[in-house]
């Protein structure tokens, strides 16, 4: 009798295992069927090519190859590359000092760093790129904008060197600071500075929110900013003015990104979506003042800069108001007489930042290392990586490249790096669109941002501002704002179980 009972129990157990297996098979079949329908790349021979995760490589723990730096005891986005030659470290720290030290109003005995403004957004490079990381956005409606700025332009095409049609009275960027004493003392009322050079405007943010509910009942509060532009000093904005809030990105790994062969980036472009995967990345064509020609862009939120020379020189001119060989003009427009009449800090070269000092800051940026990836152990970590590939995240967030050989930067050359970006423009849908073109980028296109170091941002400087305007405070929120070419991947993410969503987020935060 005992034997019979035992036999019956074994049969029951087998039936239960069979039912569970079939249920699991059914769920997995439904998931991957949906995956194939939404993310399938090639539809030839009536088959979908589902992108599966490649075998994990130990190299993934070192996103900058030999240039990778430790994130212990505390993460930093302004450390020198681990393999930076000792002979170059003095130049690195000299460039870092120039990026950190505040510029002052001219004239002054501090001739090496006078020439601030007259209108500007920040006094130093790292006032926006705090500790080398992302900028911050004010949470309070009473706090003015800092470590971020507002682009402005008009509909239509501007000069080939500009990328947009500038406003006559404000150019293409609102400078929210000035050298006026009343402003420096935070007496930011128009009547206090009417006889001095005034900031172009004061910018505040109003946060709007909405609730997103997953199919499983979980919910997330999403927010987005509306600009509150006050005290326009040089006339009202034309009704058709296009505006775009921009948060400063992290600076790490710039030299490695610069050494990615353009052919490697071009190979990922598919402007006409010929492979049918729903992804149509494009290369932005932008002006390069170094070569005086049009080049491929890879830096900037809309890939509007071709190299670090243009990134750094442009930031000095537009963000700090410091002229240099690539941008020799003051940020003042012809409509701003009080600004134009301010003394400059020009040196013998006729600019406020000569080429040799500009080079120090450029090379500091190029040689900042990337922190090592945090190791993820256990099934959840492995699962998150698999899902990243399976739902199509890697179609835009290209995991790795190999840098070109360089005699100038041999420590950065021929490195396998893991930035998780294709550095191409993608249409991200109407919710993220600013409506403002930038060279070849449309109002709804943005460059894929690198993901390396994203999980360390809060530790580095307290910033959790993701996406171009800082609206997303978490990786989850950033994903939920994806649209356009990324709509398919977002839909699949939303359909995951909470366990799988958390696994994916954990993977991204480990990069």
Secondary structure by P-SEA (a helix, b strand, c coil): caaaaaaaaaaaaaaaaaaaaaaaaaaaaaaaaaaaaacccccccccccccccccccccccccccccccccccccccccccccccccaaaaaaaaaaaacbbbbccccccccccccccccccccccccccccbbbbbbcccccccccbbbbbbcccccccccccccccccccccccccccccccccccccccccccccccbbbbbbbbbbbbbccccbbbbbbbbbbbccccccccccccbbbbbbccccccaaaaaaaccaaaaaaaccccccccccbbbbbbbbbbccccbbbbbccccccccccaaaaaaaaaacccccccccccccccccccccccccccccccccccccaaaaaaaaaaaaacccccccccccaaaaaaaaaaaaaccccccccccccccccccccccccccccccccbbbbcccccccccccccccccccccccccccccccccccccccccccccccaaaaaaaccccaaaaaaaaaaccaaaaaaaaaaaaac
